[in-house]
Amino acid sequence: MAEAWRLNKQTLIEALPPGTQMHVFLVFNGRELPTYAQVLPLVQTGIRKLSAVATPPADTPSPPITTTDNPPA
């Protein structure tokens, strides 16, 4: 699972707007260890779905950026 993620995560990283981070963790819950061939398409599907959520539509304005140095009024 870790290898499937490592080899495919760049797709998600490229889909994120500049300056944006996304923290992702994968949890395996099963009795039998799946093969790489079983895990790879599932990880790729998850990355595609996360990429779709991470990429805002072109006509959607970005939310304002606030920092703790300059709190909103």
C-alpha positions as CSV (number, residue, x, y, z in Angstrom):
1,M,0.0,0.0,0.0
2,A,2.8,2.4,0.9
3,E,4.5,1.7,-2.4
4,A,1.3,2.3,-4.4
5,W,0.9,5.6,-2.6
6,R,4.5,6.6,-3.1
7,L,4.4,6.0,-6.8
8,N,1.1,7.8,-7.4
9,K,0.9,10.6,-4.9
10,Q,2.4,13.2,-7.4
11,T,-1.0,13.3,-9.2
12,L,-2.6,14.6,-6.0
13,I,0.2,17.0,-5.2
14,E,-0.1,18.5,-8.7
15,A,-3.9,18.9,-8.3
16,L,-3.5,21.0,-5.1
17,P,-3.7,24.8,-5.5
18,P,-0.4,26.6,-4.9
19,G,0.4,26.9,-1.2
20,T,-2.1,24.2,-0.2
21,Q,-1.3,21.1,1.8
22,M,-3.3,18.0,2.2
23,H,-2.5,15.4,4.9
24,V,-3.6,11.9,4.0
25,F,-3.3,8.7,5.8
26,L,-4.2,5.2,4.6
27,V,-5.5,2.6,7.0
28,F,-5.4,-1.1,6.2
29,N,-7.9,-3.2,8.2
30,G,-8.0,-6.8,7.2
31,R,-6.9,-10.3,8.1
32,E,-5.1,-11.1,4.8
33,L,-2.4,-8.9,3.3
34,P,-3.5,-7.8,-0.2
35,T,-1.1,-8.0,-3.1
36,Y,0.3,-4.9,-4.8
37,A,-1.8,-5.7,-7.8
38,Q,-5.0,-5.6,-5.7
39,V,-4.0,-2.4,-3.8
40,L,-2.7,-0.3,-6.8
41,P,-6.1,0.4,-8.6
42,L,-7.7,1.2,-5.2
43,V,-5.0,3.7,-4.3
44,Q,-5.2,5.2,-7.8
45,T,-9.0,5.6,-7.5
46,G,-8.6,7.3,-4.1
47,I,-6.0,9.7,-5.4
48,R,-8.3,10.6,-8.4
49,K,-11.2,11.3,-6.1
50,L,-9.0,13.4,-3.7
51,S,-7.6,15.3,-6.7
52,A,-11.1,16.1,-7.9
53,V,-12.0,17.5,-4.5
54,A,-8.7,19.4,-4.2
55,T,-9.0,21.2,-7.5
56,P,-11.5,24.0,-7.2
57,P,-13.6,24.9,-10.4
58,A,-12.0,27.6,-12.5
59,D,-14.8,30.1,-11.8
60,T,-14.6,29.7,-8.0
61,P,-12.7,32.5,-6.2
62,S,-10.1,31.4,-3.7
63,P,-10.9,32.1,-0.1
64,P,-9.0,34.9,1.6
65,I,-5.8,33.9,3.3
66,T,-5.5,34.7,7.0
67,T,-2.6,34.3,9.3
68,T,-2.3,34.6,13.1
69,D,-0.2,37.7,12.5
70,N,-3.1,39.5,10.9
71,P,-6.4,38.2,12.3
72,P,-9.6,39.1,10.6
73,A,-11.5,42.0,12.0
